[in-house]
Amino acid sequence: MRRYIIAPKAAEDLTEIRAYLKREAGLRVAQSTLNKIKDAFLFLSRNPGAGHVREDLTDEPVKFWPVFSYLIVYNPTARPIEIARVIHSSRAVSAILAQDRN
C-alpha cells in the first residue's frame, strides 16, 4: 500500500524541478534533490502532523514542509496523505495555490 499519493499538479512540479535542476546544475544535483523531496514525502506519510499551517499563503486545509528551497504542500487528513504541490519558495506561492482552486 502506498503511503502517499502525488496529485497531478505535484507530478508536474517534480518534472519541472528535475528538468530545471538538470539543466542548471547537472543530473547529479537534480537526482539528489528529488531523492530528498521523495524522502520527505515518506516522512510526512509517517508523520502527517508534521509541517506548518500557513494561513498567510492559503486558507485551504493543507500543511507545508520545506526541503531546501522547495515547499511541499500536502493534505495531512487524506488517507493516504496527498502531495498537492512542490513549489520553490521564491515563487508567488499564494497566487499559485489560489489559481489551483479556480
ROFI-64512 format. One record per residue (C-alpha): residue number from 1; residue in one letter; x, y, z. Coordinates in steps of 0.1 Angstrom, whole numbers. Example, Ala and Ser with C-alpha at 12.3 -4.5 7.8 and 13.67 -1.06 7.14 Angstrom:
- dolum|kolkol|X|Y|Z
- 1|A|123|-45|78
- 2|S|137|-11|71
END
This chain:
- dolum|kolkol|X|Y|Z
- 1|M|0|0|0
- 2|R|13|35|-9
- 3|R|17|58|20
- 4|Y|11|89|-1
- 5|I|-3|99|-34
- 6|I|10|126|-57
- 7|A|-16|149|-72
- 8|P|-12|156|-110
- 9|K|0|192|-103
- 10|A|27|179|-79
- 11|A|38|154|-105
- 12|E|42|183|-130
- 13|D|61|202|-104
- 14|L|85|173|-99
- 15|T|90|170|-137
- 16|E|97|207|-139
- 17|I|121|207|-109
- 18|R|141|178|-124
- 19|A|144|195|-158
- 20|Y|154|228|-143
- 21|L|180|214|-120
- 22|K|194|190|-146
- 23|R|198|220|-170
- 24|E|212|244|-144
- 25|A|231|222|-120
- 26|G|235|188|-136
- 27|L|219|154|-133
- 28|R|236|145|-100
- 29|V|221|176|-83
- 30|A|187|170|-98
- 31|Q|186|134|-87
- 32|S|199|142|-52
- 33|T|173|170|-47
- 34|L|144|148|-59
- 35|N|155|120|-37
- 36|K|154|144|-7
- 37|I|120|156|-17
- 38|K|107|120|-20
- 39|D|123|111|13
- 40|A|103|140|28
- 41|F|71|125|12
- 42|L|77|93|31
- 43|F|85|111|63
- 44|L|52|131|60
- 45|S|32|100|53
- 46|R|45|85|86
- 47|N|41|118|105
- 48|P|11|136|89
- 49|G|11|161|118
- 50|A|45|174|108
- 51|G|47|206|89
- 52|H|31|240|93
- 53|V|-2|256|85
- 54|R|4|288|65
- 55|E|-27|310|67
- 56|D|-6|337|51
- 57|L|-4|316|19
- 58|T|-38|298|18
- 59|D|-69|291|38
- 60|E|-70|255|24
- 61|P|-66|227|50
- 62|V|-30|219|39
- 63|K|3|219|56
- 64|F|38|229|43
- 65|W|71|212|47
- 66|P|104|227|34
- 67|V|131|208|16
- 68|F|159|230|6
- 69|S|142|260|-11
- 70|Y|111|240|-20
- 71|L|78|238|-1
- 72|I|59|206|-1
- 73|V|22|214|1
- 74|Y|2|184|14
- 75|N|-32|174|28
- 76|P|-25|157|61
- 77|T|-60|145|66
- 78|A|-63|124|34
- 79|R|-55|87|37
- 80|P|-30|82|23
- 81|I|-18|118|25
- 82|E|-19|137|-7
- 83|I|11|157|-20
- 84|A|-7|186|-37
- 85|R|23|207|-49
- 86|V|60|212|-47
- 87|I|68|248|-52
- 88|H|100|268|-50
- 89|S|97|293|-22
- 90|S|108|322|-44
- 91|R|77|319|-65
- 92|A|44|335|-57
- 93|V|32|305|-36
- 94|S|-1|321|-25
- 95|A|-10|331|-61
- 96|I|-2|296|-74
- 97|L|-23|280|-47
- 98|A|-52|304|-54
- 99|Q|-50|296|-91
- 100|D|-52|259|-83
- 101|R|-86|264|-65
- 102|N|-101|280|-96
END
